[in-house]
């Protein structure tokens, strides 16, 4: 196959002559002087060639075509520094070649396109795209049509675009409509839009597999469709943690070349029903309070998070709770081992071998561990009780622009575990030190009141069954809420894996509770602090306090490859022979 695709000839770029060589895996062109001495070499992996066009063509910022008989243009991925330690910006590289004859030009075009088909089998051909026109700065539609759509057209990808008009429209579409023929689903928006896609695809996959999502012991079926994220929201945590930069062009190029990054997903359960799925943060205490407070100040825009964070910190609250967790194997990895989950992560690769030991086994990490959630294995759980500033569970580093290393810098994207962070009640200044370390490179876990554990599951409950009492202190209407919750849980349980029914009622229930309840936070003049906090699940408030969380290994796949190490990866467009040897050895 490598020999069949090989082509070699002299080509011209401007007034300079190059010796161009195409093998099955690489396309190289080396400058040659008048004495046939080789000078600078440019090399692009075939897998990172975006498209080949006849003539002299430009795509961005607008498409310009000069139709010439002997010219062709090659578009490819070109890397540049993002300015940080991790994450590389991808740009659309472009080189225009001139041939001695039209026949030779057609040969190059045909061979390059054949090489793309042969060595890039995972590239998408048809995508379902959801655009959120309201998220972030309301530029989702503009970002897609001006930056992303031209790239998809260049790569020969056809797209069915839906501009959403209401919340959960994308989720409902994925649950009910025919998805035949699509290779993946792309969301143009923030973390909220991604969550809709996540819930829709997981719910649809389990329904078709006949599995009940409400049972935490069930092995969920991995989703067959990939998810692409074009960042266009006010928060793009998932994109930042899986790509390393917030850039629509970079994300679009990852989608085009068919990159595939598995991702762990946490399912959150209450009683006998699934409540939500999470990939970044399930947080109680400080993070829940900040979200609840910020909901009262949506008119402030993104500033509401700074304001709410300040008010919650000054309120100086802690909460009683019982935390039980199922530890992961400490020999595989540790949240304190100072490693980073980067592209080609060895920890995640070893986990893939355990998850899918053969092609017929496509279950989750729990395919051989059903008993972990039965009463026979209760001894494996670790239980702690006390007062906490916050309790957090994350399946990824949750890094973002403000927190470059994230909530848990050594968390992995696809190892089938989550990191449980327990911050015990402490002095306000000590807690401030913990929060501040998230914005720097200092170890936020190197504090006497902070614990972090790598886990496979977590339970949270109130001491002595105080959930009803806590709800009474918040709103004084716990009996009505409890009756509604019980009825809703029963209805969802009867409907098996119809998770979208639980989701559909959740927003309405939270809204009703907010209408009838007194404000959750009353600032610094609060006479009596509430007995319970709320859970922040990827930016959504959960209506329950006592929950069970289970990590499902590699349940979905993104069009991404993990964060590239800017210090270790060189720009592949210009290289020497030594650089080429290093890159081949690393493949």
N, C-alpha and C positions, 0 to 999 in steps of 0.2 A: 504493500500500500504506500509506504514511504517513497519507493522508487517510482511508482506510477505518477505521483503528484510532483515529482521534481522538475523544476524548470530553471534555466539559467540563461541570462543574456545581459547585454549592455543596455542601460536605460539612462535617460537624461532627466535631471531635475534642474530647471533653469538652464544655465550654460555649462553645468558640471556633469561629467560622465560618471556613472556608477555601475559596478558589477552587481547585479541583482540575482539572488538565489532564493528559490522557494522549495523548502522541504515539506514533509507532512506536518511538521510542528512549528516551523519558524519561517518568517519572511525577512530576509536581510538584504541590505544594499550598502555597498562599500565604495567610497569615493576613490577614484583612480585618476592619477595625474597623466600627463602626456607620455611619460616613460613607463606607464603601466605599474607604477608603484602604488600600493594600497595605503590609504590614509584612514580617515575616520569611518567607523562602521555603525550603522543603525540596524537595530533588530527588534522585531515585534513578534511575539508568539501568535500563531494563527488563531488561537482561542480568544485573543484580545483584539482581533480585527473586527471592526464594527460593520463595515460595508465597503463595497467596491463599486464605483460609478464610472460610466463612460464620460469622457471629456474632462473639462476643468470645472470642478463643482465646489461650492461652499454651502454649508448647511446652517451654521449659526454665525451671527445673529439672525440672518435671513438667508433663504435659499437663492443661490445664484448659479446658473449653469451656462457654460460656454461650450457648445457642442463642437468638438474638433475630432478629426478622424484618427489621429495617432496618439491621443492622450487618454490617460485614465487616472482616477483619483482614488487613493486608498485612505480610509478613515480607521482610526485605531485608538486604543486607550493610551493616554499619556498622563503620567503621574506627576504631581507637584506637592510640595510640602504644605500642610494645613496650618503651620505655625506652632503646632503643639508637638509633644513627644510621641503621640500615637495618632494614627489616622492620616490617610493621604487623600488629597483631592484628586479626582479623576477628571481629565479634560478630554475633549475630542481632538485628537491629533489628526493632522491632514497633510498628505504629501502628494503632489501632482507629478506624474511620470510621463515622459514623452518617449515614444518608440520610433524606430526607423520606418516601420510599416504598420498598416492597419491590421494585417494578419497577425503580427506579433502582439499587438495590443489586445486583440480578441483572445489570443492564447493566454495571456496573463490574466485577463478578467475571468475567463472560464476556469483556469486552474486555481485561482484564488477562491472563487466561489465554491468550487468542488471541495477544496480543502476545508472551508468553513463547515460545509455539510457533514464532512467525514469526521472531523475532529472536534466538533461542537454539537454533539447530539442533544444536549439538554437545553439548547436555546429555545425560548418560547416562540411560537408562531402566531398564536391568537390569545389575546388577553382581555379580561373583563376589568374595566377601569371605573372606580368610583371616585368622584371628585366632590369634596366638601367645599362649597363656595363660601361658607360662613366661618370656618376655622381660622385661627391665627389672625393675620392682618387682612383676611378676606381676599387673598390673592391666589387661591387654589386653582381656579379656572385659568387665570393668566399664566401661572407657572406651568400648567400642563400644556396649554396650546402653544406657548412661545418657546419653551425649553425642552419638553419631553416628547410631545407628538412628532416634531421633526426628526428626532433621533429614532423613534420607533419606525417611522416611515423609511428612513435610511436603511434600517436593519431588516426591512421586509416584514415587520410585525403588524398584523391587523388588530385593531382595538375596538371593542364595543364600549362606548363611554356613557356612563350614567352620572349626571349631576344631581346629587341628592337634594331633596327639598324638606326633609324632616329627619328627626333623630331615629336611628335604628332602621332606616330604609334599606341600607346596604345589608344589614344582618338579615332582615326579613326576606330580601331578594335571594340571598344565598341559601336560605332555609327552604324556599318554596319553588324557585324557578329552575328551569332546565339548564344545567351547566355543561352539557355535552359539547365537546370540541374546544373547550378552553384549557390552556396549559397552566394558567395562573390567574391570580386576582391581584390587582394593584389598587392601593388606596392613596389618593392625593389629599393629604390632611395631616392631622396630628395624632397623638396617642389615642384620642377618643375614637377617631375613625378606624384606626388599626384594631382597637378592641372590638368594634362592630364586626369587622371582617373575621377576626379570630373566633368570636362566638358563633358567627354564622357558619364558618367552614367546619369547626369542630362539631357543632350540633348537627349539621347536615351529614357529616361522615358517620357519626354514631347512629343516627336514625337509619341510614342505609345499611349499616352493619347489624342493626337490631340490638344495639347495646343500650343499657340504661345508664345515663350519665349521673343519676342521683346516687348511685351506690359507689362509695369511694373505693371499694375493693375491686371494682370492675376494671379490666385492662382496656383502656380506650384505644381505638384504632387510629393510627397516624393519618393525617390528612393527605390525600394524593395531590392536591393542588398547592403550588407554591404561592407565597404572599410577597408582593413587592411594596415597598414603602417609598413614596415620594414626599419628603418632608415639606409640609406647608401649614403647620399648626403653631400654636403658642408654646406647646411643649412637644418635643420630638425625642423623648428619652429612648424609646426602643431603637429608633434609627441611629442615634448617637452611640448606643451600646453595641450595635451589631455592625456598623460601618465605620464609626469613629469620627465622622464629620456630618454636619447638617448642610447638605448641598444637593439640590434636585438633579443636577447633571450627573454627579457621582452615582447617586442611587439609580438613575435611569440606565447608566452604562452597566452597572451590576446586573440589572434585570435583563438587558439585551444579550449579554454574553452567557446568561444562564447560570450564574453563580448559585450555589446551594448551601445555605447555612442552617443546620438543624437547631431547634430551639425548644428548651424545656418549658412546660406550662404547668402552673399551679391551679388546681381546682379547689374552690372554697365551698364547703358544705355546711348546712345548718339542719339539725334534726335529720330527716330522711330526704333532703332535697339539695340539689346543686344550686348555689347562689350566683357565683360568677367564676370566670377564669381570670387568671392574672399572670403576667410575665415579668413585671418589674417590681411592684411594691404592694405588700399587704401590711399596713401599719396601724397600730393601735396606740393611743396616748397622744403624744405630741403631734405626730403626722396626721392623725385623725382629727384632732382638735383644730389644726391649721386649716384643713379642708373644710370642716364645718363652719368655721368662722369666715373663711373666704367666700362661702356661698352667700353670705349676707351683704357682701360688698362687691358683687359682680360688676357694678357700674364703674368701679375703679380700674377695670381691665387687669393686665398682668401685675400692676402695682399692688393688687389686693393680697397677693401672696406674701410680699414683704411686710405689708401692714399687719396681716393676720399672724404671721410668724412672730412679729415683735410682741403683739398683744398676748398671744398664747404663752410665749416665753415669760413675760412679765407676770402672767397669772400664776406661774410657779406651781403647776399641778402634777400630781402623781396618782396612780390608780392601782388598786389591789387586783391581783389576778393569779390564776393557776395556769402555768404553761407546761405542757407535756410535749416532748419531742422524741422522734425516732431517729437516732444518730445514723449518719452515713458511715461507710467504712473509712476510718481515719488513715489507713494505709494508702488509699488512692490519692487523696488530696486533703488540704486543710485550708480554712479561710485565713490562716495566719502564715501561709508558706511564702508570701511575697511574690507569687507568680501572677502573671496577667494572662487572661484568656484572649489570645491573639489569633490571627489567621493561621490555620494549620495546627491548632492547639493539640498537644499530645494527650492531655487529660481527656478531652472530649473525644479524641480518636479512639482511645482505649475504651471509653464508655460505649462508643458505637459498636465495637466488636462484641461487647457484652449484650447490648440491646438486640443486635441482629446477627447472631452467630452463624445463621445461614439464611439464604434468600427466602425460605418459606416462613421464617419467623419474623413478622413485621409488627409484633406487639410492642408495648411500652416496657419500661424497665421493670415493671411489676408483674410481668408474665409468669415469673417463677416465684413470686412472693405474695400470693393471695393471703397467706396466713398471717402476714404482718398486721393486718387490720382485723383479725379475729381475736376473740377473747383468750385464745390459747397462747398468744404471743404478747400479752400485756406486760410481761416482765422485761421486754426489750425497751420499753419506753422509759424515758427519764422525766421526772416531774420536779418542778421548782415552784415555789409560792412566795409571794411578797408584794411589795409596792414598786411599780415601775414608772419611769418617766416615759418610756416608749418600748413597744414590742414590735419588731419589724421582721418580715420574711421577704427575701428577694431571690429571684431565680437568675439574676444577672448582676453585673456591677452597678447598674442604674446610674452610670456616669452621664453627665450633662455639662453644658458650658460653665455653669456655676460650680459644679463639683466634678473636676476633671477625672478623678479616680473613682467617684461614686460612693454609694452606701457601703458596698463591700468590694474593695478593689480586686480581690482574688477570686470572686465568684466566677463560675463558668456558665457558658451559654447552653451547653448540651451534655452535661455529665449526669443528668438525672437527679440532681440534688438542689437544695436551696440553702441559703445562709440565714440562720435565725440570729437576730441581734437583740440582746436584752440589755436595756439601760436601766439600772436600778435607781431608786430614789436617791438623790444626792443634792449637794449644795447648788444653788442657782449658778454660781460662777463656774463650778466644775462642769455642769451641764452645758454652759456656754462654750467652754473649751472643747467639749465633744462636738458641738455643732460647728464651731469654727474650723476644726481640723478637716471637715469635709471639703472645705474650700482650698486646702493646701495639700501638700504631699506627706504631712505628718500622719502617723498611724493613729486613727481614731479609736482603735481597739486597745491601745496601750494605756488604759486607764483603769483604776481599781474597781470602778462601778460598772464596767462594760464587759459583757460576755458575748462571744460569737461562736456558733456551733453549725457545722455542716450537717444538714438533716434531710430526711426523706419525707417526713410528715410532721405536722404540728397540730396540737389541740390547745384551745384557749377556753377557759371557763372562769366564772367568778367564784370567789370563796363562799362556800356554804349556800350555793344556789341563790345568789343575790340579784339575778338579772331582773326579776320583776321589780324589786325594790329600786334598782337603778333607774328603770324606765319611769317609775313613779316620780322620782326626784327630778327627772328631766322634763316630763310632760304631764304627769298626773293622770295619764289615760292609758295605763298599761293593760288593763283588762280588755279594753276594746281592741288594742293593737295585738295582744296575744291571741284573741279569738280569730282575728283576721289572719294572723300568721299561721295558726294551726289549720284553718280552712284552706289557706293557700298551699301549705305544705302537703296536705292530704290530696288536694287536687293535682298538684304536680306529680306526686308519687304515683297516682293512678295512671298518669299519662306516660309513664316510663321515661324515655329519653327526650321527651318534648321539652327541652330546656328553655326554649324560647317563650313558653307560657310563663315560666317563673320570671324570666327577664322582663316580659311585657308588663307584668304587674308591679315590678320592683320600683320603677321610677314614680309611679302613681302612689305607692305606699309611702315612700320617703317624702313625697310632696305633701301628702295628707298629714303625716306625722309632724312635718315642719309647721304646717298651718295651725295644728292644735297645740303644739308644744310651745312652751316658753323658750326664749332664745337659749341656745346651748351654752354660749359663753356670754358673760355679762361684763367683760372687761375687768378692770382693777377694782371696781366697787362691788364685786359679787359677794354677797353675804355668806352664801353656802356653796361650796364647790360641788359639782355633780359627782355622784358616786361612780359613774362609768363614763368612759369615752366612747368614741365610735371608731369603726374600722374604715381606713382609707384603702380602697382596692383599686389600684391604677387610676386614681383620680375620681372614683365614685364612692359615695358613702353607702356602707352596707347597713341594712335595717336590723341586723342581729349582732349580739355581742359574743355569744358562745359559738365558736366555729371550729371546723376541722379542715385543715389544708393538706393536700397530698400533691407531691411533685410527680408529673408524668414526663418521663424522659423522651426528648426529641419527638414531641407530639406534632409539631408543625415544622415547615421548612420555609425559610425566607430566601428571596433573591439577594443574597449577600455572601460574604466570605469571612466575616469576622473583621476585627480591627487590624489593619496592616501596621507593622512596626516601621515608623518612618526612619529610624536609625539603621534598620537592617535591610530595607528594600531599596534598591537603586532604581533610578529611572531607566526603564528597559529600552527606551528609544535610542540611547547612545551608550555603547558599551565596548569594552575591550575583550580580547579572548579570555583573559582571566576572569572577568565578570561573567562571561558566558558559562565558563566551567563551574563557577560557584552556583549559578542559578540552576543549571542542569542537575547538580548534585542535591539541591534542596527540593527538587520536585518530588 
